[in-house]
Amino acid sequence: MYDFHSMFAQYLMEQKANSANTRESYLRDVQYFLEFLGRLDITPLEADERDIQAFVQHLADLKRSTTTISRNLASIRCFYKFLIMQGLVDHNPAKAVKLEKAEKKLPQVLLGEEIELLLAQPDITEPKGCRDKAMLELLYATGIRASELINLNIQDINLRSGVLYCRGSKGVRSIPIYPSAVVAVSDYIYRMRGLIAGPDSGEALFVNLNGGRLTRQGFWKIVKGYAVEAGITKEITPHTIRHSFALHLLENGASVKDIQTMMGHADISSTQVYVQLLDSHVNQVYHDCHPKAQRKLG
């Protein structure tokens, strides 16, 4: 009996183009797919297009988002590509499975006053709050991804020049940091980091209260916790702050090309969505704030 999950994990490790987050997602999705097939009492070598379509419908019945289902399907296609390379199957049954295109939703963003409210929540008189303040300020200052934030090392930030060096698989991008974020990070590094760092901290910039590098899941909980404390009712994730960074720059005159560079988008079409978001935002502000737009006809 093949251990398909372990074999696939080894294959992904050998594919250096895949990030750790991508590998984790693929393995999680394929594990769930294998469990689904197990309940049908078939192996992936026996599964056909109808079985994969049934899995997609199963995800839809569980109210999974279109984005999640699409990612699962991509993971399964990659899995079958691996099985073909291993000579275990001769075609990819997931290739013919199509998803109905859903209307693309614009990303959620925070208003400027909501950002200020969120940033004001951490208690900087104690280590955890001081660290959290530094993370939130740095995230809004640079628009980096949560995974990039937690992977930062101390040497990746130049406090004197106010520049962050964000290192990724496609190189290093330099992003300016506004003064109050520099102050927050400096305060954390020189006043509080030493109180929570431990033998396992290494050069990690942000560490958890056990002394290890902070995880992405841990940071998500931190952001959501402060959103609740701030009384913000919008659904907030670290990516919401990244989206807000981009929209606020665009609102204040930054070019799409410059925002693309700072955010590390490989394709400018990923950045163009913020132009749509800005148009939608301006339209909403007009109808909310123009005295005649607020009046109902009739």
Buried (B, 14 or more C-beta within 10 A) or exposed (E): EEEBBEBBBEBBEEEEEBEEEBBEBBBEBBBBBBEBBEEEEEBBEEBEBEBBBEBBEBBBEEEBEBEBBBBBBBBBBBBBBBBEEEEBBEEBBBBEBEEEEEEEEBBBBBBEEBBEBBBEBBEBEEBBBBBBBBBBBBBBBBBBBBBBBBBBBBEBBEBEEBBBBBEBEEEEBEBEBEEEBBBBBBBBBEEBBEEBBEEEBEEBBBBBEEBBBBEBEBBBEBBBEBBEEBEBEEEBBBBBBBBBBBBBBBBEEBEBEEBBBBBBBEEEEEBBBBEEBBEEBEEEEEEEEEEEEEEEEE
